[in-house]
Amino acid sequence: MALAGVESFSRARVERRGGDLAKAGCGEGRRTKNNLRLTVSVGWTSARYHLKTRPDPTRLPTASLNLLRSVGDLELDLSAFFLPLAPPPPQSPVPTRAKMATKRLRSFHRWMRSNGVECSDALALVDDPSTKSISVLSISDLSEGDLVATIPKSACLTILTCGAREVIQTAGLAGVLGLTVALMYERALGPASQWFDYFGVLPERECVPLVWSDEQVESLLAGTELDKIVKQDKQFMSEDWEECIEPLIGSFNLGADSFSLENYFSAKTLVSSRAFEIDEYHGYGMVPLADLFNHKTGAEHVHFTRPESDDEGDDDNNDDEDDDDDDDDDKISELSGDEQSSVVDHSTSSSDNTQGDNPAALEMIIVRHVNAGSEVFNTYGYTGNAALLHRYGFTESDNQFDIVNIELTLVLKCCSSQFSKLYTRSRLSLWRKLNFSGCTSQNSEYFEVSCNGEPQFELLTLLYIIYLNEKSFDKLGTMVDSLVNEDELSCTIDLISIGGGNCNFKKDGIQDANDLNKFLLTKSVCKALVMLADLRESLYGPVSLKDDEIKLKECTPVEERKLYHSLVLRISERRILGRLRDYASKFGSRNKKRKIF
């Protein structure tokens, strides 16, 4: 086996065997059990060097370093004669605190001790220099119920604990907006802030689309669920800054640049992605240590509960009246928030909260076994990639909670090629009279298509009514008053019956309205679904799905993070549209004999 370049040969002895050397030449080496023999040919002479190594030569370092040996006035550089050696045996995956510590982590550990934050010795914080991110690994096995961290509420950054409390409260700022201002203020203080060393383990900003350039949003997110939402976010947040933050800058007695629009966007990305609702008194807050656990959908190890109840808490950025992008997250996915954290509250009584001197601490508890050396995950809930990228700046491959939304305006546009506006509007009006509606977000109404390609029930009822023949539609119109008083299941069965369909509760195993989907999938409805899928996919532009998949394989998630995660989102959505076509084609072929117009 050839030897790699030598990093240190302090224990090796070089013995010259052979004639004198006049000048450097070429050579070759071979290893016996415990020795390396190197033969160097120089002109017409040669020399053999016998390197007596340590008993186990496979333990030699692999990094390349010159091994110099002086021969008279000649200094030989033998590193050129060494070929790469196979890497040494892998080390144990179990980390230690000493190995994982970096300067900022050492400072953070000192900060935790001085602020009463207790982190179990079974956990190791790991600083990844390639991604500049921190993860949490287990040093030893962890079992369900193990307490791994205790965090005093006084160590959490909230509106009430920050130095700008009076200014923020006087301005009437609360919730996420108020916390964002608190974070901006404390960061502006620099080393004078109580949380200075905590800020050291946080990024300057999360790499979410909110802080991408307009050109990047336009080119990378075109056609995706985030396309319009991110543009709206920037507009609404700019208005918030002008109305609520800019007038306060003079009150902070700090540099105006610290409270610029750009810094507001940066702080908002941290609050939106990391803040927890602590309790009714403190409201939202940044919770040191708790926000360092990475997300893994459906595979969390550590859990929190909300202080004010035994129920599972909402995710780290719960709904709030001044959080303008919450409605957008609802549009992205109604599953975007939920069981991220359970904060166990040790307050002795509710009166402590109202007095503001509550010494309570939050606990982080293991809810699933963790093997030594494994990463310990939290979860942001059962969240699709659009919501993950929107709030946290990353995606997950093969995310089973991905969805695609089809806006009502797109449905009407699809029908405009076949029917007049008057025709379509009258059908839409009757659909609404029957108490059907899509999902709503701000001024938009839309329908979801699940990861398996199944369209939302309400979309099928709308298409079914649109494609009813005139006779059936007129009959439906005369029965509206009686149908609106029925429950959704009974109303839908009557609707199917009017259209010429027939379903039997017992025979067809009908339990709720969603079981009626197959009866709504007439040939015409299935054709319309395929048309909708094509129209929705056209929003991505001329680049094909195959081209996107090739591009994804060629880029890396670290060096090309924005491109990588936007491609994961695009590809996921386009595959769902492909499944929608398959779904429609499957049922369309079954219903060839049945035609309803």
C-alpha positions in Angstrom: 0.0 0.0 0.0 1.4 3.4 -1.0 1.9 6.1 1.7 0.3 9.5 1.6 2.2 12.7 2.3 3.6 12.8 5.8 2.4 15.3 8.4 4.7 14.3 11.2 7.5 11.7 11.2 9.0 12.5 14.5 9.2 8.8 15.4 10.6 7.7 12.1 14.2 7.2 11.5 15.7 7.7 8.0 18.7 5.5 7.1 20.6 6.1 3.9 21.6 2.9 2.0 23.4 3.3 -1.3 25.6 5.7 -3.1 25.8 9.5 -2.8 23.1 11.6 -4.5 24.1 14.3 -6.9 20.7 15.7 -7.6 17.0 14.9 -7.1 15.3 12.4 -9.4 12.4 10.1 -9.4 11.5 7.3 -7.0 9.1 4.7 -5.8 8.0 3.3 -2.4 6.6 0.2 -1.0 5.5 -0.8 2.5 6.3 -4.0 4.4 4.4 -4.9 7.5 6.0 -2.3 9.8 8.3 -0.5 7.5 8.4 1.7 4.4 11.2 1.2 1.8 11.8 4.2 -0.5 14.1 3.9 -3.5 15.2 7.1 -5.1 17.0 7.1 -8.5 19.2 10.0 -9.1 20.9 10.1 -12.5 23.0 6.9 -12.7 23.0 6.3 -8.9 20.4 5.3 -6.5 19.7 5.4 -2.8 17.4 3.5 -0.6 15.8 5.0 2.5 14.4 2.7 5.1 11.7 4.4 7.2 11.1 2.7 10.4 7.5 3.6 11.3 5.4 3.0 14.4 4.1 -0.5 14.9 0.9 0.2 13.1 1.7 2.1 9.9 -2.0 2.4 8.9 -2.3 5.0 11.7 0.0 7.4 9.9 -1.6 10.8 9.2 -2.8 11.4 5.6 -2.3 15.2 5.3 0.5 16.1 3.0 3.7 17.7 4.5 7.2 17.8 3.1 9.7 15.4 4.6 13.1 16.9 4.1 16.4 15.1 4.5 19.7 16.9 4.1 22.3 15.0 2.0 25.4 17.2 1.9 24.4 20.4 0.3 21.3 18.8 -1.2 17.9 19.0 0.5 15.6 16.2 -0.8 11.8 16.8 -0.9 10.4 13.3 -0.7 6.7 14.3 -0.5 6.5 14.2 -4.3 7.1 10.4 -4.2 4.2 9.7 -1.8 0.9 8.5 -3.3 -2.5 9.0 -1.6 -3.3 6.6 1.1 -6.7 5.3 2.0 -8.4 7.4 4.7 -8.0 6.3 8.3 -10.7 4.3 10.0 -13.8 6.4 10.8 -13.9 7.8 14.3 -16.7 7.3 16.7 -19.8 9.4 15.7 -20.4 10.3 19.3 -19.4 13.9 19.8 -17.9 15.5 22.8 -18.4 19.1 24.1 -14.7 19.8 23.7 -14.6 18.7 20.1 -17.7 20.6 19.1 -16.9 23.9 20.9 -16.1 27.0 18.9 -15.5 30.5 20.1 -19.1 31.6 19.8 -20.4 28.3 21.3 -18.0 28.7 24.3 -19.3 32.2 24.8 -22.9 31.0 24.6 -22.3 28.2 27.1 -20.9 30.8 29.5 -23.9 33.0 28.8 -26.3 30.1 29.6 -24.6 29.4 32.9 -24.7 33.1 33.9 -28.4 33.4 33.0 -29.5 30.2 34.7 -30.1 28.2 31.5 -29.4 24.5 32.2 -28.4 22.3 29.3 -28.0 18.6 29.9 -24.5 17.1 29.6 -26.1 14.6 27.2 -26.4 17.3 24.6 -23.7 18.8 22.4 -24.1 21.9 20.3 -22.3 21.5 17.0 -21.1 24.4 14.9 -21.0 23.6 11.2 -18.5 26.0 9.5 -19.7 25.1 6.0 -23.3 26.2 6.6 -22.5 28.5 9.6 -25.4 26.8 11.4 -25.7 25.1 14.8 -27.3 21.7 15.5 -27.8 19.7 18.6 -26.5 16.1 18.9 -26.9 13.6 21.7 -23.7 12.5 23.5 -25.5 9.5 25.1 -28.7 7.7 24.5 -31.8 9.7 25.5 -35.1 8.2 26.6 -38.6 9.4 26.5 -39.3 11.7 29.5 -35.6 12.8 29.9 -35.3 16.5 30.9 -32.6 18.0 28.7 -32.9 21.7 29.3 -34.4 24.2 31.7 -34.7 27.8 30.5 -35.8 30.6 32.9 -38.3 33.0 31.4 -36.1 35.8 32.6 -33.5 34.6 30.1 -35.9 34.9 27.2 -36.0 38.0 25.1 -39.5 39.5 25.2 -41.1 42.9 25.0 -41.2 42.9 28.8 -37.6 41.9 29.4 -35.9 44.1 26.8 -34.5 47.5 27.5 -36.9 49.3 25.2 -40.0 48.0 27.0 -41.5 51.5 27.8 -41.0 52.8 24.2 -42.5 49.7 22.7 -45.5 49.6 25.0 -46.2 53.3 24.8 -46.3 53.0 21.0 -48.9 50.2 21.4 -46.7 47.6 19.6 -47.4 44.0 20.6 -47.0 40.4 19.4 -44.6 39.6 16.7 -44.2 43.2 15.6 -43.3 44.4 19.1 -40.9 41.5 19.6 -39.2 42.3 16.3 -38.5 45.9 17.5 -37.3 44.5 20.9 -34.8 42.3 19.0 -33.6 45.2 16.8 -33.1 47.3 19.9 -31.1 44.7 21.8 -28.9 43.9 18.8 -28.2 47.6 18.4 -26.8 47.7 22.0 -24.0 45.3 21.0 -22.0 44.0 23.9 -24.1 46.1 26.3 -27.1 43.8 25.7 -27.9 41.1 28.1 -28.3 38.7 25.1 -25.2 39.7 23.2 -23.6 36.2 23.4 -26.9 34.6 22.6 -27.1 36.7 19.4 -23.7 35.3 18.5 -25.2 31.8 17.8 -28.0 33.3 15.7 -27.5 34.2 12.0 -27.7 37.8 11.0 -30.9 36.9 9.1 -32.6 33.7 7.9 -32.3 33.0 4.2 -36.0 33.2 3.6 -37.5 34.7 0.4 -38.5 37.9 2.3 -34.8 39.0 2.2 -34.1 37.8 -1.4 -33.7 40.4 -4.0 -36.7 41.2 -6.2 -34.8 39.7 -9.2 -34.3 36.4 -7.2 -37.9 36.2 -6.2 -39.0 36.8 -9.8 -36.7 34.2 -11.3 -36.6 31.5 -8.6 -40.2 31.5 -7.3 -42.2 32.3 -10.5 -45.3 30.1 -10.6 -44.8 28.7 -7.0 -47.1 29.2 -4.1 -44.7 31.9 -2.8 -44.6 34.0 -5.9 -47.3 36.5 -5.0 -47.1 36.0 -1.2 -43.5 37.1 -0.9 -44.2 40.3 -2.9 -47.1 41.0 -0.7 -45.0 40.4 2.4 -42.5 43.0 1.3 -45.2 45.5 0.6 -47.0 45.0 3.9 -43.8 45.0 6.0 -42.6 48.2 4.4 -45.8 49.8 5.4 -45.5 48.5 8.9 -42.0 49.9 9.2 -43.0 53.4 7.9 -46.1 53.6 10.2 -44.9 51.9 13.4 -41.1 51.8 13.5 -39.6 54.8 11.7 -41.4 57.3 14.0 -39.8 55.6 17.0 -36.2 55.7 15.9 -35.4 58.9 17.7 -36.7 57.5 21.0 -34.1 54.8 21.2 -31.1 57.1 21.4 -29.2 54.7 19.1 -27.9 54.8 15.6 -30.8 55.2 13.0 -29.1 52.5 10.8 -29.9 49.9 13.5 -33.6 50.4 12.8 -33.5 50.6 9.0 -36.0 48.8 6.8 -33.3 46.3 5.9 -32.5 45.5 9.6 -36.3 45.3 10.2 -36.6 42.6 7.5 -33.6 40.8 9.0 -34.9 40.8 12.5 -38.4 39.8 11.3 -36.9 36.7 9.7 -35.5 35.6 13.0 -38.7 36.3 15.0 -40.9 34.6 12.4 -38.7 31.5 12.3 -37.6 31.2 15.9 -40.0 32.9 18.4 -42.2 31.0 20.8 -45.3 32.1 22.6 -44.1 31.8 26.2 -47.2 32.5 28.2 -50.1 35.0 28.4 -48.0 37.5 30.4 -44.8 37.5 28.4 -46.4 36.8 25.1 -44.0 36.0 22.2 -40.3 35.7 22.9 -36.9 34.5 21.7 -36.0 31.4 23.8 -32.3 30.7 23.8 -31.2 27.1 23.3 -34.7 26.0 22.4 -34.4 27.7 19.0 -31.2 25.8 18.1 -32.9 22.5 17.5 -33.4 21.8 13.8 -36.7 20.7 12.2 -37.6 17.3 10.9 -41.2 16.7 9.8 -42.9 14.0 11.9 -39.7 13.0 13.6 -39.2 15.3 16.6 -37.3 14.1 19.6 -37.8 17.1 21.9 -41.1 18.7 22.8 -42.6 21.6 24.6 -46.1 22.4 25.9 -47.7 25.8 26.0 -47.7 27.3 29.5 -51.3 28.2 29.7 -52.7 24.7 28.8 -51.8 21.1 28.6 -52.5 21.1 24.9 -49.8 20.9 22.3 -48.6 24.4 21.5 -48.7 26.2 18.3 -45.5 26.5 16.3 -42.9 29.1 17.1 -44.7 31.9 15.2 -48.3 31.6 16.3 -51.1 33.6 14.8 -51.2 37.2 15.9 -53.2 40.2 14.8 -50.2 42.1 13.6 -48.4 39.3 11.9 -49.3 40.2 8.3 -48.1 37.0 6.7 -50.2 34.6 8.8 -53.0 34.6 6.3 -50.4 33.9 3.6 -49.2 30.9 5.6 -52.7 29.7 5.8 -52.9 29.8 2.0 -49.6 28.0 1.7 -50.8 25.2 4.0 -53.4 24.9 6.7 -51.0 22.5 8.4 -48.2 25.0 8.7 -48.3 25.5 12.4 -48.9 23.3 15.3 -46.9 21.1 17.5 -43.6 22.5 17.4 -43.2 23.1 21.0 -44.4 22.2 24.3 -43.3 24.5 27.0 -43.8 23.1 30.5 -44.5 25.9 32.8 -43.5 25.8 36.5 -45.3 28.9 37.6 -46.9 28.3 41.0 -50.0 30.3 40.2 -51.6 32.4 37.5 -51.3 35.5 39.7 -47.5 35.2 39.3 -47.9 36.0 35.6 -49.9 39.1 36.2 -47.4 40.4 38.7 -44.5 40.0 36.3 -42.1 38.4 38.8 -42.8 34.8 37.9 -39.6 32.8 38.4 -41.0 30.0 36.2 -38.7 28.1 33.8 -39.5 26.3 30.6 -38.5 22.7 30.1 -37.4 20.7 27.1 -38.3 17.1 27.4 -37.5 14.1 25.2 -40.5 12.5 23.7 -38.8 9.8 21.6 -35.7 7.8 22.1 -32.5 9.2 20.6 -29.4 7.2 20.0 -26.0 8.5 21.0 -24.4 10.5 18.2 -27.7 11.3 16.5 -29.1 14.8 16.0 -31.9 15.8 18.3 -34.8 17.3 16.3 -37.7 19.5 17.1 -40.5 20.0 14.6 -42.3 23.0 13.2 -45.3 20.8 12.6 -46.6 18.9 9.6 -45.6 21.5 7.2 -45.3 21.6 3.4 -42.3 23.0 1.6 -43.9 26.3 0.6 -44.4 27.1 4.3 -41.0 25.8 5.3 -39.3 28.0 2.7 -41.5 30.9 3.5 -40.8 31.0 7.2 -37.6 29.0 7.7 -35.6 29.2 4.5 -35.3 25.5 3.7 -37.3 22.6 2.1 -37.4 18.8 2.5 -37.3 16.3 -0.3 -40.4 14.1 -0.8 -42.4 16.2 1.7 -45.7 14.4 2.0 -47.4 17.5 3.3 -46.8 19.5 0.1 -49.8 21.0 -1.6 -50.6 23.1 -4.7 -53.3 25.8 -4.7 -55.5 26.5 -7.7 -57.0 29.9 -7.4 -60.7 30.5 -8.2 -59.7 33.0 -10.9 -57.7 30.3 -12.6 -60.8 28.0 -12.6 -62.9 30.8 -14.2 -60.2 31.4 -16.8 -60.2 27.8 -17.7 -64.0 27.8 -18.2 -63.9 31.0 -20.2 -62.6 29.0 -23.2 -65.8 26.9 -23.3 -68.5 29.1 -21.7 -69.5 32.7 -21.6 -68.8 34.8 -18.5 -72.6 35.0 -17.8 -72.9 31.2 -17.9 -69.9 30.7 -15.6 -71.0 33.4 -13.1 -74.5 32.0 -12.8 -73.1 28.5 -12.0 -70.7 30.0 -9.5 -73.5 32.0 -7.8 -75.6 28.8 -7.4 -72.6 27.0 -6.0 -72.2 29.7 -3.4 -76.0 29.6 -2.5 -75.5 25.9 -1.6 -73.0 27.1 1.0 -69.9 25.8 -0.8 -66.7 27.9 -0.8 -63.0 27.5 -1.3 -60.2 28.4 1.1 -59.7 32.1 1.6 -56.7 34.2 2.3 -56.9 38.0 2.2 -58.6 38.8 -1.1 -57.9 35.4 -2.7 -60.1 32.3 -2.9 -58.4 29.0 -3.9 -58.6 25.2 -3.8 -56.0 22.8 -2.5 -54.6 19.8 -4.3 -53.0 17.4 -1.9 -49.6 15.7 -2.3 -51.2 12.6 -3.9 -52.9 14.7 -6.5 -56.4 14.6 -5.0 -58.3 17.9 -5.6 -60.3 19.6 -2.8 -63.9 18.4 -2.5 -65.3 22.0 -3.0 -63.5 22.3 -6.4 -65.2 19.1 -7.6 -68.6 20.4 -6.6 -68.0 23.6 -8.4 -66.8 21.9 -11.6 -69.7 19.4 -11.3 -72.3 22.3 -11.3 -70.5 24.2 -14.1 -70.7 21.1 -16.4 -74.3 20.3 -15.5 -76.6 20.3 -18.6 -79.2 23.1 -18.7 -82.1 20.9 -17.7 -80.3 19.6 -14.6 -79.0 23.1 -13.7 -82.6 24.5 -13.9 -83.8 21.7 -11.7 -81.1 22.4 -9.2 -82.0 26.1 -9.2 -85.6 25.3 -8.1 -84.4 23.1 -5.2 -81.8 25.6 -3.8 -84.0 26.7 -0.9 -84.6 23.2 0.4 -80.9 22.1 -0.2 -79.4 24.9 1.8 -81.0 23.6 4.9 -79.4 20.1 4.5 -76.0 19.1 5.8 -73.1 18.9 3.4 -73.4 15.2 2.8 -77.1 15.2 2.1 -76.8 18.2 -0.1 -74.0 16.7 -2.2 -76.0 13.4 -2.6 -79.0 15.4 -3.9 -76.7 17.3 -6.2 -75.2 14.1 -7.7 -78.7 12.7 -8.1 -79.9 15.8 -10.0 -76.9 15.4 -12.3 -77.9 11.8 -13.1 -75.7 10.0 -10.6 -76.7 7.4 -8.1 -74.9 6.5 -4.8 -75.9 4.2 -2.0 -74.8 4.7 1.6 -74.3 1.1 2.5 -73.2 -0.2 -0.9 -70.7 2.5 -1.6 -69.4 2.9 2.0 -70.3 6.6 2.3 -69.4 8.2 5.6 -68.7 11.8 4.8 -68.8 14.2 1.8 -65.3 13.3 0.7 -66.4 9.8 0.0 -68.6 11.2 -2.8 -65.6 12.5 -4.8 -65.8 9.6 -7.3 -69.4 10.4 -8.1 -68.5 14.0 -8.9 -65.7 12.9 -11.2 -67.7 12.8 -14.5 -65.8 12.7 -17.8 -66.3 16.5 -18.2 -65.0 17.2 -14.7 -62.0 15.1 -15.3 -61.2 16.9 -18.5 -61.5 20.2 -16.7 -59.1 19.0 -14.0 -56.5 18.1 -16.6 -56.9 21.6 -18.2 -56.5 23.2 -14.8 -53.3 21.3 -14.2 -51.9 22.4 -17.5 -52.9 26.0 -16.9 -51.5 26.0 -13.4 -48.2 24.5 -14.6 -47.9 27.1 -17.3 -47.2 29.7 -14.6 -43.7 28.1 -14.1 -42.7 29.3 -17.5 -41.2 27.4 -20.5 -38.7 25.4 -18.5 -39.8 21.7 -18.3 -40.0 19.6 -15.2 -37.2 17.4 -16.5 -35.0 20.5 -16.9 -35.7 21.5 -13.3 -34.8 18.0 -12.1 -31.5 18.1 -14.0 -30.7 21.5 -12.6 -31.4 20.3 -9.1 -29.0 17.4 -9.4 -26.3 19.9 -10.6 -26.6 22.4 -7.7 -25.6 22.1 -4.1 -27.8 23.2 -1.1 -24.9 25.1 0.6 -23.3 27.1 -2.2 -26.5 27.6 -4.1 -29.0 27.5 -1.3 -31.7 29.8 -2.8 -31.6 28.0 -6.2 -31.6 24.6 -4.5 -34.6 25.1 -2.3 -36.6 26.9 -4.8 -36.1 24.0 -7.2 -37.2 21.5 -4.6 -40.4 23.5 -4.2 -41.0 23.9 -7.9 -40.4 20.2 -8.6 -42.6 19.1 -5.8 -45.5 21.3 -6.9 -45.1 20.2 -10.5 -45.1 16.6 -9.6 -48.3 17.1 -7.6 -49.9 18.6 -10.8 -48.7 15.5 -12.6 -50.5 13.4 -10.0 -53.6 15.5 -10.5 -53.6 14.7 -14.2 -53.2 11.0 -13.4 -56.0 11.2 -10.8 -58.3 12.8 -13.4 -57.3 10.4 -16.2 -57.9 7.4 -14.0 -61.5 8.4 -13.1 -62.1 9.8 -16.5 -61.5 6.5 -18.1 -63.9 4.8 -15.7 -66.7 7.2 -16.6 -66.4 7.2 -20.4 -70.0 5.9 -20.7 -71.3 8.7 -18.5 -71.4 12.2 -20.0 -73.0 15.1 -18.2 -73.2 18.6 -19.7 
